Structure formats: structure tokens, C-alpha cells
Amino acid sequence: MIETNSHKIYGLIGHPLGHSFSKDYFNRKFDAESINAEYINYDLEDIGELMELISETPMIGGLNVTIPYKEQVMPYLASIDDAAQEIGAVNVIKFIKDSEGELLELRGYNSDAP
């Protein structure tokens, strides 16, 4: 069973990521709220690296997606919510895991829709 206080990893995929403020923002937020998590920028040169990243980092709980992968990531997802489907872009990936922490599927959303 997953421990509720176990260390989790979240992050951002895109390329290049030098402009992104997400890593510093979320790590400060996790620290301030005593959340046992870390946010990492994953500068992927190719979207094909996504599944390797996921398999090598089992503690990932979710990812944000930025340019140029908002559209390219969609075929890797088991489901995409209606808003993201209509927009044609995903910027949030939710990891659905079983009680043992094994990845069941990836779901795509677009938080810019509202």
C-alpha cells in the first residue's frame, strides 16, 4: 500500500525549459506547506523520451506539459478530458496508480480551459 507521507515527484516536461519558473515555485510551495514532494524540470529533447522517464522515475505523481509537447503528448495518454480534447492540447498529466503504486494509466487535462 502507498504510504501517505511517501516522497512524491512532480515535474514539467518540455524543451527548452530554461525560461520556466515552475520548479522554483512548486518547490517553495511544497516546502512552505510541509509537503513531502519535489518538482523537477525534465527537459526532453524528444517526446519519445517520456515513457523512459516514467519507467525510470516510479515516484512521479504527475506532470505539467509545456511547449513543444502539449499536442505531441496526447497519443501517450489513456484518456483525455473533454476540454483538452476540444482545445487539442494537454498541459497536465495525472498518473493513475493502483494501491501498490503501480502505474495504471495516464490521463490528460488542460488547466487553461476554464
C-alpha positions in Angstrom: 0.0 0.0 0.0 1.2 3.5 -0.7 2.3 5.4 2.3 0.5 8.8 2.6 3.7 10.5 3.6 6.0 8.9 1.0 8.1 11.2 -1.1 6.4 12.2 -4.4 7.9 13.7 -7.5 6.1 16.1 -9.9 7.5 17.9 -12.8 7.4 19.7 -16.1 8.2 18.3 -19.5 9.1 20.4 -22.5 12.1 21.7 -24.4 13.8 24.0 -23.7 12.9 24.8 -20.1 15.4 27.5 -19.1 12.5 30.0 -19.0 10.3 28.1 -16.7 9.6 29.3 -13.1 7.7 26.2 -12.2 10.5 24.3 -10.4 11.3 27.1 -8.0 7.6 28.0 -7.5 6.4 24.5 -6.7 9.4 23.5 -4.5 8.9 26.6 -2.4 5.2 25.8 -2.1 5.9 22.2 -1.1 8.4 23.4 1.5 6.1 26.1 2.9 3.2 23.6 3.2 5.4 20.7 4.5 4.5 18.5 1.5 6.9 15.7 1.1 7.4 16.3 -2.6 9.8 17.6 -5.2 9.2 19.3 -8.5 11.7 18.7 -11.3 12.1 20.1 -14.8 12.5 17.4 -17.3 14.0 18.9 -20.5 13.2 16.2 -23.0 14.7 16.7 -26.4 12.1 14.4 -27.9 8.6 13.4 -26.6 9.6 9.8 -27.3 11.7 10.0 -24.1 8.5 10.3 -22.0 7.9 6.6 -21.3 11.6 6.0 -20.4 11.4 8.9 -17.9 8.2 7.4 -16.4 9.7 3.9 -16.1 12.9 5.3 -14.5 11.1 7.5 -12.0 8.3 5.4 -10.4 7.7 8.1 -7.7 6.3 10.6 -10.3 2.8 11.5 -9.4 2.0 13.9 -12.2 3.5 16.2 -14.9 2.8 19.5 -16.4 3.4 19.8 -20.1 4.7 22.9 -22.0 5.9 23.7 -25.5 6.5 21.8 -27.7 4.8 18.8 -26.3 1.2 19.9 -25.5 -0.1 18.3 -28.6 2.6 15.6 -29.1 1.9 14.0 -25.7 -1.7 13.2 -26.4 -1.1 9.7 -28.1 0.7 8.6 -24.9 -2.4 9.1 -22.7 -5.1 6.6 -22.0 -7.7 9.3 -21.7 -8.1 13.0 -22.3 -10.8 15.1 -20.7 -13.3 16.8 -23.0 -11.8 20.4 -22.6 -8.3 19.3 -23.5 -9.7 17.2 -26.4 -11.6 20.3 -27.7 -8.6 22.5 -27.3 -6.3 19.9 -28.9 -3.7 20.3 -26.2 -2.8 18.8 -22.8 -0.8 20.7 -20.1 -1.5 18.4 -17.1 -0.9 14.7 -16.9 -2.4 12.8 -14.0 -0.9 9.5 -13.1 -3.4 6.9 -12.0 -1.8 4.2 -9.9 -3.1 1.1 -8.0 -2.9 0.6 -4.3 0.7 -0.8 -4.7 1.8 2.3 -6.6 1.9 0.6 -10.0 1.0 2.9 -12.9 -2.3 2.0 -14.4 -2.8 4.9 -16.9 -2.0 8.5 -17.8 -4.9 11.0 -18.1 -4.6 14.3 -19.8 -6.2 17.6 -18.9 -5.9 21.3 -19.9 -5.8 23.6 -16.9 -6.0 26.7 -19.2 -9.5 25.7 -20.3 -11.5 27.4 -17.5 
